Amino acid sequence: MTGELVIDRLGLRFGGVVALREVSIRHHPDEVLGIIGPNGAGKTSLINAVTGIYPPSSGSVSYRGTPLTGRSPESIVATGIARTFQHNQLCGDLTVRENVLLGCHPRLGYGMGKAALGFGPARRAERRLRGEVEPLLELLNLGQVAAEQAHSLPYGLQKRVEMARALALRPTTLLLDEPAAGTSDEDRAALVRIIKHLRQEGACSVVLIEHDVGLVMEVSDRVAVLDWGECIMVDTPEAVAADARVLAAYLGVDDTPRDLAPSDSI
């Protein structure tokens, strides 16, 4: 369907190692889709295959009716998909504002070299984009540190800078790869607020990969569960939290089942 991110029987192999096995997921427009699973379940491999970093071994990915399989990461970004990474990809010596501004440049329509020369349309476009950056800095509570170098910030704030840079692309779908990992309770609360804001304002759809199960359950409309490279279910947070297959994936079949409470972080 137009507007959907459709992952159809996606497979990914590294030699004899199977990272993904016929994964099929539909991410609907304007929803927050959480993706959870134990370590090694294939969560990051999935997002890397969707965004063109890893070429799938089988299956297909399409977005808004456009096939993505076999395309470069840059061309996939041009379709409206932006992402963050588990490990920050910031330019540490640049300021927070400059890092976020870098996210705008793919929308200029010409290279960084011409933009740096500052001639005519390039200069006007640069001024316009600088104006777009300020609301993003405020949304992510980065306004007070906008002039600081990115490498000087605490890890949780660096994570937010990377999210702001991804949002500067004006994506229609944002893929977040473990945005809460290694952050404080304050950062976690800010992340919940930001995702809920994006959802309520219809700014973009969100795919959230995260180990913090409670966070995923709190912000997601639906949750997909991966285990050993397979998608074992996609359903509401309530249904996922009570499903025996999910409990077995996290706890092992020999453990006594229990609910995945909102405070769990697995």
Contacts in CASP RR format, 6 or more apart in sequence:
PFRMAT RR
TARGET T0000
AUTHOR 0000-0000-0000
METHOD contacts of the structure
MODEL  1
MTGELVIDRLGLRFGGVVALREVSIRHHPDEVLGIIGPNGAGKTSLINAV
TGIYPPSSGSVSYRGTPLTGRSPESIVATGIARTFQHNQLCGDLTVRENV
LLGCHPRLGYGMGKAALGFGPARRAERRLRGEVEPLLELLNLGQVAAEQA
HSLPYGLQKRVEMARALALRPTTLLLDEPAAGTSDEDRAALVRIIKHLRQ
EGACSVVLIEHDVGLVMEVSDRVAVLDWGECIMVDTPEAVAADARVLAAY
LGVDDTPRDLAPSDSI
1 26 0 8 1.000
1 65 0 8 1.000
2 64 0 8 1.000
2 65 0 8 1.000
3 29 0 8 1.000
3 63 0 8 1.000
3 64 0 8 1.000
3 65 0 8 1.000
3 172 0 8 1.000
4 26 0 8 1.000
4 27 0 8 1.000
4 28 0 8 1.000
4 29 0 8 1.000
4 63 0 8 1.000
4 64 0 8 1.000
4 65 0 8 1.000
5 26 0 8 1.000
5 27 0 8 1.000
5 50 0 8 1.000
5 61 0 8 1.000
5 62 0 8 1.000
5 63 0 8 1.000
5 81 0 8 1.000
5 173 0 8 1.000
5 205 0 8 1.000
5 207 0 8 1.000
6 26 0 8 1.000
6 27 0 8 1.000
6 60 0 8 1.000
6 61 0 8 1.000
6 62 0 8 1.000
6 63 0 8 1.000
6 65 0 8 1.000
7 23 0 8 1.000
7 24 0 8 1.000
7 25 0 8 1.000
7 26 0 8 1.000
7 27 0 8 1.000
7 46 0 8 1.000
7 50 0 8 1.000
7 61 0 8 1.000
8 24 0 8 1.000
8 59 0 8 1.000
8 60 0 8 1.000
8 61 0 8 1.000
8 62 0 8 1.000
9 22 0 8 1.000
9 23 0 8 1.000
9 24 0 8 1.000
9 58 0 8 1.000
9 59 0 8 1.000
9 60 0 8 1.000
10 20 0 8 1.000
10 22 0 8 1.000
10 23 0 8 1.000
10 24 0 8 1.000
10 46 0 8 1.000
10 49 0 8 1.000
10 50 0 8 1.000
10 56 0 8 1.000
10 58 0 8 1.000
10 59 0 8 1.000
10 60 0 8 1.000
10 61 0 8 1.000
11 18 0 8 1.000
11 19 0 8 1.000
11 20 0 8 1.000
11 21 0 8 1.000
11 22 0 8 1.000
11 23 0 8 1.000
11 49 0 8 1.000
11 56 0 8 1.000
11 57 0 8 1.000
11 58 0 8 1.000
11 59 0 8 1.000
12 18 0 8 1.000
12 19 0 8 1.000
12 20 0 8 1.000
12 45 0 8 1.000
12 46 0 8 1.000
12 49 0 8 1.000
12 54 0 8 1.000
12 56 0 8 1.000
12 57 0 8 1.000
13 19 0 8 1.000
13 57 0 8 1.000
18 229 0 8 1.000
19 42 0 8 1.000
19 45 0 8 1.000
19 229 0 8 1.000
20 42 0 8 1.000
20 45 0 8 1.000
20 46 0 8 1.000
20 49 0 8 1.000
20 56 0 8 1.000
20 229 0 8 1.000
21 228 0 8 1.000
21 229 0 8 1.000
21 230 0 8 1.000
22 58 0 8 1.000
22 59 0 8 1.000
22 230 0 8 1.000
23 46 0 8 1.000
23 226 0 8 1.000
23 229 0 8 1.000
23 230 0 8 1.000
23 231 0 8 1.000
24 231 0 8 1.000
25 33 0 8 1.000
25 35 0 8 1.000
25 224 0 8 1.000
25 231 0 8 1.000
25 234 0 8 1.000
27 33 0 8 1.000
27 173 0 8 1.000
27 205 0 8 1.000
27 207 0 8 1.000
28 205 0 8 1.000
28 221 0 8 1.000
28 222 0 8 1.000
29 205 0 8 1.000
30 199 0 8 1.000
30 202 0 8 1.000
30 205 0 8 1.000
31 199 0 8 1.000
31 205 0 8 1.000
31 206 0 8 1.000
31 221 0 8 1.000
31 222 0 8 1.000
32 195 0 8 1.000
32 199 0 8 1.000
32 205 0 8 1.000
32 206 0 8 1.000
32 207 0 8 1.000
32 208 0 8 1.000
32 219 0 8 1.000
32 220 0 8 1.000
32 221 0 8 1.000
33 205 0 8 1.000
33 206 0 8 1.000
33 207 0 8 1.000
33 208 0 8 1.000
33 220 0 8 1.000
33 221 0 8 1.000
33 222 0 8 1.000
33 223 0 8 1.000
33 224 0 8 1.000
34 207 0 8 1.000
34 208 0 8 1.000
34 209 0 8 1.000
34 210 0 8 1.000
34 216 0 8 1.000
34 220 0 8 1.000
34 222 0 8 1.000
34 223 0 8 1.000
34 224 0 8 1.000
35 43 0 8 1.000
35 46 0 8 1.000
35 47 0 8 1.000
35 207 0 8 1.000
35 208 0 8 1.000
35 209 0 8 1.000
35 210 0 8 1.000
35 216 0 8 1.000
35 223 0 8 1.000
35 224 0 8 1.000
35 225 0 8 1.000
35 226 0 8 1.000
36 43 0 8 1.000
36 209 0 8 1.000
36 210 0 8 1.000
36 211 0 8 1.000
36 213 0 8 1.000
36 216 0 8 1.000
36 223 0 8 1.000
36 224 0 8 1.000
36 225 0 8 1.000
36 226 0 8 1.000
36 240 0 8 1.000
36 266 0 8 1.000
37 43 0 8 1.000
37 225 0 8 1.000
37 226 0 8 1.000
37 227 0 8 1.000
37 249 0 8 1.000
37 250 0 8 1.000
37 266 0 8 1.000
38 227 0 8 1.000
38 249 0 8 1.000
38 250 0 8 1.000
38 266 0 8 1.000
40 228 0 8 1.000
40 229 0 8 1.000
41 226 0 8 1.000
41 227 0 8 1.000
41 228 0 8 1.000
41 229 0 8 1.000
41 249 0 8 1.000
42 226 0 8 1.000
42 229 0 8 1.000
43 177 0 8 1.000
43 209 0 8 1.000
43 226 0 8 1.000
44 86 0 8 1.000
44 177 0 8 1.000
44 178 0 8 1.000
44 209 0 8 1.000
45 54 0 8 1.000
45 229 0 8 1.000
46 209 0 8 1.000
46 226 0 8 1.000
47 83 0 8 1.000
47 175 0 8 1.000
47 177 0 8 1.000
47 207 0 8 1.000
47 209 0 8 1.000
48 54 0 8 1.000
49 55 0 8 1.000
49 56 0 8 1.000
49 61 0 8 1.000
50 61 0 8 1.000
50 68 0 8 1.000
50 76 0 8 1.000
50 81 0 8 1.000
50 175 0 8 1.000
51 73 0 8 1.000
51 76 0 8 1.000
51 81 0 8 1.000
51 83 0 8 1.000
51 175 0 8 1.000
52 68 0 8 1.000
52 70 0 8 1.000
52 71 0 8 1.000
52 72 0 8 1.000
52 73 0 8 1.000
52 76 0 8 1.000
53 73 0 8 1.000
55 70 0 8 1.000
56 69 0 8 1.000
56 70 0 8 1.000
59 69 0 8 1.000
60 67 0 8 1.000
60 68 0 8 1.000
60 69 0 8 1.000
61 67 0 8 1.000
61 68 0 8 1.000
61 69 0 8 1.000
62 68 0 8 1.000
62 69 0 8 1.000
63 76 0 8 1.000
63 79 0 8 1.000
63 80 0 8 1.000
63 81 0 8 1.000
63 173 0 8 1.000
64 79 0 8 1.000
64 172 0 8 1.000
66 79 0 8 1.000
68 76 0 8 1.000
68 79 0 8 1.000
74 106 0 8 1.000
77 106 0 8 1.000
77 169 0 8 1.000
77 171 0 8 1.000
78 106 0 8 1.000
80 169 0 8 1.000
80 170 0 8 1.000
80 171 0 8 1.000
80 172 0 8 1.000
80 173 0 8 1.000
81 171 0 8 1.000
81 172 0 8 1.000
81 173 0 8 1.000
81 174 0 8 1.000
81 175 0 8 1.000
82 166 0 8 1.000
82 167 0 8 1.000
82 169 0 8 1.000
82 171 0 8 1.000
82 173 0 8 1.000
82 174 0 8 1.000
82 175 0 8 1.000
83 166 0 8 1.000
83 174 0 8 1.000
83 175 0 8 1.000
83 176 0 8 1.000
83 177 0 8 1.000
84 159 0 8 1.000
84 162 0 8 1.000
84 163 0 8 1.000
84 166 0 8 1.000
84 174 0 8 1.000
84 175 0 8 1.000
84 176 0 8 1.000
84 177 0 8 1.000
84 179 0 8 1.000
85 162 0 8 1.000
85 177 0 8 1.000
86 177 0 8 1.000
86 178 0 8 1.000
86 181 0 8 1.000
88 155 0 8 1.000
88 158 0 8 1.000
88 159 0 8 1.000
88 161 0 8 1.000
88 162 0 8 1.000
89 162 0 8 1.000
90 99 0 8 1.000
90 150 0 8 1.000
90 151 0 8 1.000
90 158 0 8 1.000
90 161 0 8 1.000
90 162 0 8 1.000
90 165 0 8 1.000
91 98 0 8 1.000
91 99 0 8 1.000
91 102 0 8 1.000
91 150 0 8 1.000
92 99 0 8 1.000
92 149 0 8 1.000
92 150 0 8 1.000
92 151 0 8 1.000
93 149 0 8 1.000
93 150 0 8 1.000
93 151 0 8 1.000
94 102 0 8 1.000
94 149 0 8 1.000
94 150 0 8 1.000
95 146 0 8 1.000
95 147 0 8 1.000
95 148 0 8 1.000
95 149 0 8 1.000
95 150 0 8 1.000
96 137 0 8 1.000
96 142 0 8 1.000
96 143 0 8 1.000
96 145 0 8 1.000
96 146 0 8 1.000
96 147 0 8 1.000
96 148 0 8 1.000
96 149 0 8 1.000
96 150 0 8 1.000
96 153 0 8 1.000
96 161 0 8 1.000
96 164 0 8 1.000
97 133 0 8 1.000
97 137 0 8 1.000
97 146 0 8 1.000
97 147 0 8 1.000
99 150 0 8 1.000
99 161 0 8 1.000
99 164 0 8 1.000
99 165 0 8 1.000
100 133 0 8 1.000
100 136 0 8 1.000
100 137 0 8 1.000
100 142 0 8 1.000
100 161 0 8 1.000
100 164 0 8 1.000
100 165 0 8 1.000
100 168 0 8 1.000
101 129 0 8 1.000
101 130 0 8 1.000
101 133 0 8 1.000
101 168 0 8 1.000
102 165 0 8 1.000
102 168 0 8 1.000
103 165 0 8 1.000
103 166 0 8 1.000
103 168 0 8 1.000
103 169 0 8 1.000
104 129 0 8 1.000
104 132 0 8 1.000
104 133 0 8 1.000
104 168 0 8 1.000
104 169 0 8 1.000
105 111 0 8 1.000
105 112 0 8 1.000
105 115 0 8 1.000
105 129 0 8 1.000
106 169 0 8 1.000
107 129 0 8 1.000
107 169 0 8 1.000
107 170 0 8 1.000
108 115 0 8 1.000
108 122 0 8 1.000
108 125 0 8 1.000
108 126 0 8 1.000
108 129 0 8 1.000
110 122 0 8 1.000
114 122 0 8 1.000
115 122 0 8 1.000
115 125 0 8 1.000
115 126 0 8 1.000
118 126 0 8 1.000
129 168 0 8 1.000
132 168 0 8 1.000
133 168 0 8 1.000
134 143 0 8 1.000
136 142 0 8 1.000
136 164 0 8 1.000
136 167 0 8 1.000
136 168 0 8 1.000
137 143 0 8 1.000
137 146 0 8 1.000
137 164 0 8 1.000
139 164 0 8 1.000
139 167 0 8 1.000
139 194 0 8 1.000
139 197 0 8 1.000
140 160 0 8 1.000
140 161 0 8 1.000
140 163 0 8 1.000
140 164 0 8 1.000
140 167 0 8 1.000
140 190 0 8 1.000
140 194 0 8 1.000
141 160 0 8 1.000
141 190 0 8 1.000
142 157 0 8 1.000
142 160 0 8 1.000
142 161 0 8 1.000
142 164 0 8 1.000
145 153 0 8 1.000
145 157 0 8 1.000
150 158 0 8 1.000
150 161 0 8 1.000
153 161 0 8 1.000
154 184 0 8 1.000
155 182 0 8 1.000
155 183 0 8 1.000
156 182 0 8 1.000
156 183 0 8 1.000
156 184 0 8 1.000
156 187 0 8 1.000
157 187 0 8 1.000
159 179 0 8 1.000
159 180 0 8 1.000
159 183 0 8 1.000
159 187 0 8 1.000
160 187 0 8 1.000
160 190 0 8 1.000
160 191 0 8 1.000
160 194 0 8 1.000
163 174 0 8 1.000
163 176 0 8 1.000
163 179 0 8 1.000
163 194 0 8 1.000
166 174 0 8 1.000
167 174 0 8 1.000
167 203 0 8 1.000
167 204 0 8 1.000
171 204 0 8 1.000
172 204 0 8 1.000
172 205 0 8 1.000
173 204 0 8 1.000
173 205 0 8 1.000
173 206 0 8 1.000
173 207 0 8 1.000
174 198 0 8 1.000
174 204 0 8 1.000
174 205 0 8 1.000
174 206 0 8 1.000
174 207 0 8 1.000
175 206 0 8 1.000
175 207 0 8 1.000
175 209 0 8 1.000
176 195 0 8 1.000
176 206 0 8 1.000
176 207 0 8 1.000
176 208 0 8 1.000
176 209 0 8 1.000
176 210 0 8 1.000
177 209 0 8 1.000
178 209 0 8 1.000
178 210 0 8 1.000
178 211 0 8 1.000
179 191 0 8 1.000
179 208 0 8 1.000
179 210 0 8 1.000
180 187 0 8 1.000
180 188 0 8 1.000
180 191 0 8 1.000
180 210 0 8 1.000
180 211 0 8 1.000
180 212 0 8 1.000
180 215 0 8 1.000
181 210 0 8 1.000
181 211 0 8 1.000
183 191 0 8 1.000
188 212 0 8 1.000
188 215 0 8 1.000
191 215 0 8 1.000
192 215 0 8 1.000
192 218 0 8 1.000
192 219 0 8 1.000
195 206 0 8 1.000
195 208 0 8 1.000
195 219 0 8 1.000
196 219 0 8 1.000
197 203 0 8 1.000
198 204 0 8 1.000
198 206 0 8 1.000
199 206 0 8 1.000
199 219 0 8 1.000
199 221 0 8 1.000
208 216 0 8 1.000
208 219 0 8 1.000
208 220 0 8 1.000
210 216 0 8 1.000
211 265 0 8 1.000
211 266 0 8 1.000
212 265 0 8 1.000
213 260 0 8 1.000
213 262 0 8 1.000
213 264 0 8 1.000
213 265 0 8 1.000
213 266 0 8 1.000
214 260 0 8 1.000
214 261 0 8 1.000
214 262 0 8 1.000
214 263 0 8 1.000
214 264 0 8 1.000
214 265 0 8 1.000
215 265 0 8 1.000
216 223 0 8 1.000
216 237 0 8 1.000
217 223 0 8 1.000
217 237 0 8 1.000
217 240 0 8 1.000
217 241 0 8 1.000
217 260 0 8 1.000
217 262 0 8 1.000
218 262 0 8 1.000
220 237 0 8 1.000
221 236 0 8 1.000
222 234 0 8 1.000
222 235 0 8 1.000
222 236 0 8 1.000
222 237 0 8 1.000
223 234 0 8 1.000
223 235 0 8 1.000
223 236 0 8 1.000
223 237 0 8 1.000
223 240 0 8 1.000
224 231 0 8 1.000
224 233 0 8 1.000
224 234 0 8 1.000
225 231 0 8 1.000
225 232 0 8 1.000
225 233 0 8 1.000
225 234 0 8 1.000
225 240 0 8 1.000
225 243 0 8 1.000
225 245 0 8 1.000
225 246 0 8 1.000
225 249 0 8 1.000
226 232 0 8 1.000
227 245 0 8 1.000
227 249 0 8 1.000
232 245 0 8 1.000
232 246 0 8 1.000
232 249 0 8 1.000
233 239 0 8 1.000
233 240 0 8 1.000
233 243 0 8 1.000
233 245 0 8 1.000
233 246 0 8 1.000
235 243 0 8 1.000
240 246 0 8 1.000
240 260 0 8 1.000
241 259 0 8 1.000
241 260 0 8 1.000
241 261 0 8 1.000
242 259 0 8 1.000
244 257 0 8 1.000
246 260 0 8 1.000
247 255 0 8 1.000
247 257 0 8 1.000
247 258 0 8 1.000
247 260 0 8 1.000
248 257 0 8 1.000
250 260 0 8 1.000
250 266 0 8 1.000
251 257 0 8 1.000
251 258 0 8 1.000
260 266 0 8 1.000
END
